[in-house]
Amino acid sequence: MSERAFWLAWSQIPGLGPVLLQRLEQHFGTLCTAWQTSLRNLQVVEGLGPQTLAAIAAAKTKLHPEQLLEQHQQANPQFWTPADTDYPRLLLEIPDPPSVLYYRGKVKPVENQGLRPIIAIVGTRDPSDYGKRWSYKVATALAQKGFTIISGLAEGIDTQAHRACLEAGGRTLGVLGSGVDVVYPPRNQGLYQQILERGLILSEYPAGTQPSRAQFPRRNRIIAALSRAVLVMEAPSKSGALITAHLANDYNRDVYVLPGSLDNPCAIGCLGLLSRGAQIILSEGHLLEMLGAMPSIDPGSAQSLLKPEASSQKPLPSLEPQLEQVLQVLIQLAQRSASEPTPFDLIVQSTALQPGLVSSALLQLELLGRVSQLPGMRYQPLA
């Protein structure tokens, strides 16, 4: 039976979130094996208490993974699980990636592989004219330079970002806090349809799921994880955009902030981010210059999105210590195995770093043309 059927089945059990599913997979190797093991063996997994084990026992008598997958696909024909090769790679860096990620629209493999930079633009649902104007200007400039824009399809800043990107001929992703087919707010139905035609709609909630307050903060972690940088345009002191910014910081993403006035309540959250070290946006050109320093989107040419292609004769750039550590470990492991590709788990074990840090380092090394990823999460160094 397919592993994706078991990701779906486990996700249906109350009390089992993405973190516990990650632990189950890590402990048993596959969720298929975890499903077939006894409750006694499951007890050793941290976080599985008596109530959760009882829910698992009840679910196993009712759920048949392959049948569930077939039935689920009738209402939700398009979705990924971490077992699928098309599952967005950047989501695998966070501790709680969605167990099931639904989508509609146009899929771009380079985005799923993390090879095309995605920039988040987020902010308040009730922005000032200044916030609207600059959100539109920044989104337009980024779209014209080939960046993909991601936001939450909410009112205010999100709407400005999506609309500006589309009008500039760019590509935009909308992440929903409802089912992938439920548009909230309803007034954005037209914008939703435009995104389906040229971009992508994402949600971890199945079709028909209505929006609720608790689901939007969860949605924000997907926006932060898929982004290479998060731009906060306007945000009051209590704002979902600040949640996205803090998550982005936890995920080692860059955070940029549009400065505002102390007289504007919607700027207070942004000023707070600046006081804690976020980058300031001084103009569209200034922002593009800073984003141009991000790793290459083309692992073959090591070419920046905003800079001319570097000559192949130039020496390889020096690496940050953590990247150098992961690369050297990979080189040593390849030498020991006669250049056979090295599994991800062995790299983590040999570096003694957290899996998320190793995954992030490998992604950056791949973008720099120093590492190649092969099917099955196996890696080999490049000359």
Secondary structure as UniProt FT lines:
FT   HELIX           3..11
FT   TURN            14..15
FT   HELIX           18..28
FT   HELIX           31..36
FT   HELIX           39..42
FT   TURN            43..44
FT   TURN            46..47
FT   HELIX           50..62
FT   HELIX           65..75
FT   STRAND          79..80
FT   TURN            82..83
FT   TURN            85..86
FT   HELIX           89..93
FT   STRAND          101..105
FT   HELIX           109..112
FT   TURN            113..114
FT   STRAND          118..122
FT   HELIX           129..144
FT   TURN            145..146
FT   STRAND          148..151
FT   TURN            155..156
FT   HELIX           157..167
FT   TURN            168..169
FT   STRAND          172..175
FT   TURN            180..181
FT   HELIX           186..188
FT   HELIX           189..198
FT   STRAND          200..203
FT   TURN            207..208
FT   TURN            213..214
FT   HELIX           215..226
FT   STRAND          229..232
FT   HELIX           240..250
FT   TURN            251..252
FT   STRAND          254..257
FT   TURN            262..263
FT   HELIX           265..267
FT   HELIX           268..275
FT   TURN            276..277
FT   STRAND          279..280
FT   HELIX           284..291
FT   TURN            292..293
FT   TURN            299..302
FT   TURN            312..313
FT   HELIX           321..336
FT   TURN            337..339
FT   STRAND          342..343
FT   HELIX           344..351
FT   HELIX           355..367
FT   TURN            368..369
FT   STRAND          371..374
FT   TURN            375..377
FT   STRAND          378..381
//
